[in-house]
Amino acid sequence: MRDKKLPTKIFGEVLQELRLQQALTQDQLAERAGTERSHISALERAEKGPTLATILGLAEALQIPVGQLMGLVEDRLRNL
């Protein structure tokens, strides 16, 4: 059985990679997504799991479709 926290960990890794690919700081992403830097940090470190509203806000802030964001997470989970 898979670790229940694994999807949260993978989401954080994907989020950080996408943020860095766009040369954004945690502060910049947080501002775009309407949240706090500490929230972005907690997501990236898998200390918190994202809510649906957070996922939607992050996808918009990163200017990618929600399906693409979640697809990256899903693909990584599938390939473990």
C-alpha positions in Angstrom: 0.0 0.0 0.0 1.3 3.4 -0.9 2.2 6.0 1.7 -0.8 8.4 2.1 1.5 11.4 2.3 3.3 10.5 -1.0 0.9 12.6 -3.2 1.4 15.6 -1.0 5.2 15.2 -1.3 5.0 14.8 -5.1 2.7 17.8 -5.4 5.3 19.9 -3.4 8.1 18.7 -5.7 6.2 19.5 -8.8 5.2 22.9 -7.5 8.7 23.8 -6.6 10.0 22.7 -10.0 7.4 24.7 -11.9 8.1 27.7 -9.8 11.8 27.5 -10.4 11.3 26.9 -14.1 9.5 30.3 -14.2 12.2 31.9 -12.1 9.7 32.8 -9.4 10.4 33.3 -5.7 8.0 31.8 -3.2 7.0 35.4 -2.4 6.2 36.1 -6.1 4.2 32.9 -6.5 2.3 33.5 -3.3 1.4 37.0 -4.4 0.1 35.8 -7.8 -1.8 33.0 -6.1 -3.3 35.2 -3.4 -1.7 33.4 -0.5 1.2 33.7 1.9 4.9 32.7 1.2 4.7 30.5 4.3 1.9 28.5 2.6 3.9 28.0 -0.6 6.8 26.9 1.5 4.7 24.4 3.5 3.2 23.0 0.3 6.7 22.6 -1.2 7.9 20.8 1.9 4.8 18.6 2.0 3.9 19.9 5.5 0.4 20.8 4.1 -1.6 19.3 1.3 -3.3 21.6 -1.2 -7.0 22.3 -1.2 -8.9 22.4 -4.4 -9.0 26.2 -4.2 -5.3 26.3 -3.7 -4.6 24.0 -6.7 -6.8 26.2 -8.9 -5.1 29.4 -7.7 -1.6 27.9 -8.2 -2.4 26.8 -11.7 -3.6 30.2 -12.6 -0.6 31.9 -11.0 1.7 29.5 -12.9 -0.3 30.2 -16.1 -0.9 26.5 -16.7 -4.1 24.4 -17.0 -5.1 22.7 -13.7 -5.1 19.4 -15.7 -1.5 19.9 -16.6 -0.5 20.6 -13.0 -2.3 17.6 -11.7 -1.2 15.5 -14.7 2.5 16.1 -13.7 1.7 14.9 -10.2 -0.2 11.9 -11.4 2.5 10.9 -13.9 5.2 11.0 -11.3 3.1 8.9 -8.9 2.4 6.4 -11.6 6.1 6.0 -12.4 7.2 5.2 -8.9 
